[in-house]
């Protein structure tokens, strides 16, 4: 009797096989703009299904390793990473995954919509990048921070071209050193201090607890300037060169790839997921640093420029992972036979995949909208976009993060026992997804941020305006759809008024998570309706089912089964 071997499922090309991505680009960029992006997107998709998939597997199989001492006992704190990790780094530069929105050529072609194209690149690149999408996000955030006018031009000119280079030989990414063990997301408890040096640089001393991309040539660190007082607002962002090659404090005989003086890598984190990504605990002792803006001016607001960018990247990672997991589960269902037929023919399994497809569509448009707003803020300084982004960035991040975890759990289950073993690569979907509601602020932290935005900056107003406009767009598609949206808009208007009236009320604070998720789900419904009104059949179907599933709490199984082929 021969041993059964399951045929390996083959997924579609991630660009040409994603109808929603292509129609979104057609609408956001126009036919000419989409045509201008197709070559770039097709090239990246070909790399993803070929060498980058292999590099991804290599990086996962060979996680980073900290080498503390050389053979003769000298402390070196070297982080060794795999060939696959280096291939991902080179590909990110070559395909301009970070650089695109900063390139004059891209802004000339797409204007503010260069961020839309970047989101499409991330959607393709991120899911199988061995989480190199994390240093990509932090490099983009650092580039946005360095682009601020208050940053010293000398610092900008030295580092921004390296962050936005498309040459793998010169491109760098950035780490982010913000959290400390005693405070975590409560930055007000940060104890890392900065003191000025005679040459205009600064020296940082403190302990940073969760430093992702610890092998990056630079990091943005938060520190409390001497005499600045307590609280978080006074914290200032600094650029810290990671290696001796970029630190004036290093002696002439220091090897270029050794840590800059004053930087000690205590240990690498042993994490649930994102295992290919080197994350470390790092100590600073009079480490050389360059201020990003005037440290005498409260700097947390400057640092938020970086945080907004990394939050929308987090949403892109969630949505991209959901879409790739769906493609893998769908391909497996076609290849797997159970009870005398293909798994893809089971109404129950089709319903499960259809509901996941609805969630993936919602996550995609929510992340995509955040990138659209970010582009409008950066190119044209659109005040309406800035006001809306203030609430959309945290909403997109918190909602997609939670959807990514629940979806990843379903994808693992869709493979049965094969999904639970490491060597299929499916289990990693769940391990890696769990970080998405944690990085850049947990769900609760972000929900409280939404409350602050609503009560202090009237950030709920742009969302309510979008919902109101979506009601009119939905009316020709479905009166029931329009009535549901109108009812949710009225409900949210009342809830946001309660927040504004007494933001410190116990009921308001205790209900912050539920309110934020309700806002995010309503916004997603509006975005799907907008795309449906443009003429996209998949978006119209997704809008109907999303509203029933997430705004009305209905079971959509039967329709998800019947319409799976359109939803995917």
LINZI-V843615 format. One record per residue. RES is the residue in one letter. PHI is phi in whole degrees, 0 to 359 (none if undefined). Layout:
BEGIN
res = {RES:RES}
phi = {PHI:PHI}
END
This chain:
BEGIN
res = {X:X:X:X:X:X:X:X:X:X:X:X:X:X:X:X:X:X:X:X:X:X:X:X:X:X:X:X:X:X:X:X:X:X:X:X:X:X:X:X:X:X:X:X:X:X:X:X:X:X:X:X:X:X:X:X:X:X:X:X:X:X:X:X:X:X:X:X:X:X:X:X:X:X:X:X:X:X:X:X:X:X:X:X:X:X:X:X:X:X:X:X:X:X:X:X:X:X:X:X:X:X:X:X:X:X:X:X:X:X:X:X:X:X:X:X:X:X:X:X:X:X:X:X:X:X:X:X:X:X:X:X:X:X:X:X:X:X:X:X:X:X:X:X:X:X:X:X:X:X:X:X:X:X:X:X:X:X:X:X:X:X:X:X:X:X:X:X:X:X:X:X:X:X:X:X:X:X:X:X:X:X:X:X:X:X:X:X:X:X:X:X:X:X:X:X:X:X:X:X:X:X:X:X:X:X:X:X:X:X:X:X:X:X:X:X:X:X:X:X:X:X:X:X:X:X:X:X:X:X:X:X:X:X:X:X:X:X:X:X:X:X:X:X:X:X:X:X:X:X:X:X:X:X:X:X:X:X:X:X:X:X:X:X:X:X:X:X:X:X:X:X:X:X:X:X:X:X:X:X:X:X:X:X:X:X:X:X:X:X:X:X:X:X:X:X:X:X:X:X:X:X:X:X:X:X:X:X:X:X:X:X:X:X:X:X:X:X:X:X:X:X:X:X:X:X:X:X:X:X:X:X:X:X:X:X:X:X:X:X:X:X:X:X:X:X:X:X:X:X:X:X:X:X:X:X:X:X:X:X:X:X:X:X:X:X:X:X:X:X:X:X:X:X:X:X:X:X:X:X:X:X:X:X:X:X:X:X:X:X:X:X:X:X:X:X:X:X:X:X:X:X:X:X:X:X:X:X:X:X:X:X:X:X:X:X:X:X:X:X:X:X:X:X:X:X:X:X:X:X:X:X:X:X:X:X:X:X:X:X:X:X:X:X:X:X:X:X:X:X:X:X:X:X:X:X:X:X:X:X:X:X:X:X:X:X:X:X:X:X:X:X:X:X:X:X:X:X:X:X:X:X:X:X:X:X:X:X:X:X:X:X:X:X:X:X:X:X:X:X:X:X:X:X:X:X:X:X:X:X:X:X:X:X:X:X:X:X:X:X:X:X:X:X:X:X:X:X:X:X:X:X:X:X:X:X:X:X:X:X:X:X:X:X:X:X:X:X:X:X:X:X:X:X:X:X:X:X:X:X:X:X:X:X:X:X:X:X}
phi = {none:281:277:285:236:294:302:286:291:248:269:289:303:292:265:290:272:248:295:293:302:292:289:299:294:298:285:286:259:81:304:292:294:294:301:292:266:299:297:298:290:294:297:294:301:296:294:297:279:247:297:286:294:293:297:302:296:295:295:291:283:231:294:296:225:268:254:279:229:278:301:257:97:285:288:240:46:268:257:270:239:281:298:296:298:292:294:295:300:295:293:300:290:299:269:58:295:273:288:311:291:260:281:300:295:290:294:293:279:244:61:298:283:302:293:294:294:300:300:296:299:296:299:277:283:299:299:235:259:57:66:293:301:291:299:299:298:289:295:295:297:296:296:297:294:295:282:296:296:281:281:303:302:296:294:300:293:282:244:299:299:286:293:251:284:255:263:302:286:244:292:233:244:233:266:218:245:239:281:230:298:280:238:60:287:277:293:298:266:296:245:296:246:233:229:286:253:295:270:95:278:231:236:254:224:164:235:251:266:224:251:283:52:293:268:294:290:211:214:260:241:265:214:264:299:309:78:281:90:267:92:262:300:278:300:238:275:230:265:246:294:275:241:301:302:249:251:297:280:285:288:297:268:290:294:300:264:276:301:299:306:91:245:237:267:289:193:271:284:263:256:301:223:45:288:282:272:286:238:225:263:232:258:241:225:54:284:295:211:242:291:255:100:281:297:285:262:315:252:297:295:292:299:295:302:293:295:300:296:290:293:289:297:301:295:296:297:296:294:296:295:297:294:291:297:297:298:292:294:294:296:295:297:287:272:267:247:219:50:86:205:293:302:293:268:285:304:293:291:298:296:297:294:295:295:295:294:298:296:295:295:297:298:296:290:292:296:299:295:299:293:298:297:301:297:293:290:284:247:110:48:293:292:293:295:297:295:288:298:304:258:290:301:292:295:297:294:290:288:292:300:289:297:297:292:296:292:299:299:293:295:300:295:296:267:62:300:295:284:266:261:291:286:281:84:284:301:300:304:284:299:285:294:296:285:294:281:253:307:58:109:292:304:292:300:290:298:292:297:298:302:298:296:290:282:261:235:53:287:285:299:299:293:296:296:293:296:297:295:292:301:293:291:282:304:292:282:191:301:295:300:297:295:297:299:297:294:292:299:295:298:293:300:292:296:291:295:296:297:295:292:208:295:264:299:301:297:294:293:295:265:298:296:300:294:298:294:297:298:295:293:293:300:299:301:297:293:295:295:301:288:296:295:293:128:263:293:297:294:297:295:297:298:300:285:299:296:294:285:254:254:244:67:265:277:250:305:298:291:298:295:296:249:304:296:284:293:266}
END
